[in-house]
Amino acid sequence: MPRMLDVSDDVRAEIGDEEADRLLAGENAPGSYDCTSCRTPGDSEQERTSTVLFIGDETAVLAFAHATCLPSQVVQVTEEQLQGAVRSITGQDSAAGHERPSEALPEQAVLGVTSGLVLLGGELHPALVVEPTGPIARPGTTGGGGDDFLPLLIEQGFMPLSQLTEVPPVLHGWSVLLAMGQLHAVLQPGTGGGSPVAWWQAHQPLQVTDSWRQAANKHQQVLLFAAPVGSIGRQPREDLLREALDKAAANGKLVACAMPLAGT
């Protein structure tokens, strides 16, 4: 049974023609796999499957995804994220090391993201609200010493807000990746001026409303608000989200920036 596998030109360029041809011939491709995007089972003999190559500074890991979840592509991640993923996989099931490389990736950045429209200066702006599911420790520390989420973001150029009255300044080098009308990632500058890497990446592309997408296309930028764990919560309506943002700002627990829109 032929494999229904997609290998993009970018992935082929990284892994080489010989390996790509072996995958397409079914020699190295899995029959069944866990989708690296939505994490549910897939079958490359029954449904179109994308090859997704995660590349760190020194390591590359090939993963598989439903073609309906992700196109075949190369994804830049930090070496720590990739090594954490490989350790997690090889510790659980060494035979599946090439099938589920990204299961540990979301553990590295436990960030909850909510989309909504925020009214500033009489105009609606597309916004993303980021709140971790737990305290964020400074890299290299063991944690337990408080929450460094906001200080770390301020060091990156995010602006502390005491109230929501005007559009925050653009954070250059960062961008929001929207593809086929769905939210895929927030990208930050790569180290040493390299290609951008994902600061946050959706497990599965996040649906946004038509009005949010229209506002994003109009302004060609997205506002990103961030607050420590427990500051915002999952709000079911945009008016409640705005109230939570105003309260977090008044309590000195909100930072923000504007990011250019990448994609459509």
N, C-alpha and C positions, 0 to 999 in steps of 0.2 A: 504493500500500500504506500503510495508516494506521500511524503510529508508536505503539508500545506504551510511551508515556511517562507517568511519574508526576510531577506538579508539586504539591508540598505547599502548604498554605495559607501557611506561613511563607515559602517561596520565592516564591510568587505575590505576597505582600505586599511583598517586597523588589524584585522585578523589574517589578511592575505587571501588570495584567490583559492589556494589549495584547501585551506580550512573551510572557507565559505562553500566551496563545491562539495566537500565531504558532508557538511551540514545539510545542504540541499538534497544530497543523495540519501540522507537518512542515516549515515554512518555514525555521526556524533550527536545527532539531534535526539532529544528525549521523545518517547511516545507521549506519555503523560507528564505533566509538570504542574507546579503551583505558579500561577501568574504573578510576576514581580510587581504588578500594579495593583490588582484587586485582591490578590492572594487566594483566589479560589482555583480549583483544579482546571486544567486545560488539557487538550489532547491534540497534538500536531498532526495526527492522522485524520481527525474529524473536523477541525476548524482552523481557520487561518491564524497563524502564530507569528509573532514578531520576535526577532532576535534583538536583545538590548544589551549593549556592552557598557558596563560600568568601569570607568578608568580613574584610578587614583594617581598619586605621584609616581609610584613604582609598580603598582599591581593593576591588572585588568581582570575582570570577572564577567563571563558571559551568562546572561539570564534570558528567560523566555516569558512572553506576555501574550495575552489574547490580542489579536490585531485590532479588535474593537476597543481595547483599553489604551494601547500605546502603539504608535508606529515604530518600526525598526529604527533604532537610533543609537548614537553614542552619548552617554551621560557622564559628565565630569563630576566626581565626588572627592571628598578629602580622603587621604590615605587612611586616616584613623577610622573613618566610617567603613571603608572597604575592609580593612583588617578586622574590625569588630564583626562585620558580617561573615567573613570567612571563618573566624574563630568560632562563631556561633554555629555555623553550619557544620564544620568538621567535627565539632564536639558532639553534635546530635546525630549526624548521618554522613559519614565521609563519602559515601557513594553518591550523594546528591549534591556534592559541592558545586557543580556547574549548573544545577537546576534552580536553586533557591538562594542566589547570592544576596538579595536585598532584604531578606527578612529582618536583619538586624539594623538596617539603615534607619528606619523610622525611630528606633530606640535612641539614636544619638541626639535627635532634636525632637523632644516631645512637645511639639507646638500645635496648638489648636488654632485653626484659621476660620474666620467667619466673614462672609462678604455682605456688604450692605451699602446703601446710599446715605451720604451725610450732607446735610444742608449747611453750607458756609457762604456767607456774603450773598444770600438770596439765590444761590445756585446749588443744584445737586451734584455731588462729586462721588465717583465710585471709590469705595474704601474696602480695605481688608483689615480686620482686627485680629491681632495675634496674641494669644495668651497661652503660656506653657501649662502643662498638666501637673507640674511640680516645680520646686525651686531650681534655678539654673546656677550651677557653680562655675566659677572661673576655671578655664582649662588649666590642667596641671595641679588643681587642688582636689582634695578628697571630698569636698562638700561638707555639709553640716554647719557651715559658718555663715549661714544667711543666704540671701538671694541676690545674685549679681546680674540678673537679666537686664535691668535698666542701665546700670553703669556700663555694661559691655556694649549695649546699643548706642549709648551716648558717645562712647569712645569711637564708634564706627561713623558717627555723624548724625544720628537721630537727634531731634530737638525735643527737650522737655516742654510739656504744655501745662499751663495752669488753667487754661480755658480754651474752648473751641470757637474761635472767632474768625480765623483766616486760614488760608491754605498754607500748610507748612512748606519750607523750602525743599527743592529737589535734592535728592541724595545721588550725586553723580557716580556712575559705575554700577549702580544697582538697577534692576528692572523687574517687571512683572511679566511672566510668560503666559500669554493667552493663545491657545491654538484651537482652531475649529470651534470657537465659541466657548471653550472650557478652560478653566484655570489649571495650569500645570505646575508652576513653580515660581518662587521668588529667587532671583539670581543675584549674587554678589560678585565683586571683582575677584578674579583668580589671583593667587600669590605671584608676586614678581611681575605683575602686568600680563599674566597668562589669561586664557579664556575664562569667561565667567563660570562659576560653579553654583550649584543649588544651595541656597541658605535654607530654604524650605521647599520640599517637593511633595506633591499630592501622591498618596498611595494609589488613588484612582482619580483621574481628572475631575475637578470640582465643577459642578454645574453652577452657572450664574444666571441671573434673570436677564430677560431681553433689555429691560430698562437699565440694568447695571452695565451691560455690554455696550449699549448705545451711549451711555455717559462716558464710558472708557474710551470709545472711539472718538467721541466729540473732543474730550480734553487731551487725549493721547497720553494720559498719565493716570496713575492710581495712587490714592493716599493710603499709607500704611500706618496704622496705630498699633502700639504694643504696650502691654501692661503685664505686671507680674501675676502669678497664679492667684486665683480667687478674687481678682479685681473686677472682671467683666462678667464671666459666666456665659453660658449659652442662652442668648436671648431670642425668643421666638419671633419678635417683631422689631422693625427698624426703629420705632419710637422708643422702645425699651432699650435697644442697643445704644441709642443716642443718650438716653438718661444715664446708662452705665458708664459711657465714655465721659460725660460731663462730670459725673461723681469721681471717677478715677483721676481726671485732670485736677479737680479741686483738691483732691487728697495728695497731689504730687506723685501720682503713680501712672503717668501716661507720657509716652514719647511718640513722636510721629515724624514722617517725612513724606515727600511725594516721589514717586518712581516713574520713569518713562514706561510706556506700554510696549512690550515686544510681542509681535504677532497680531492676530485680529480677533 
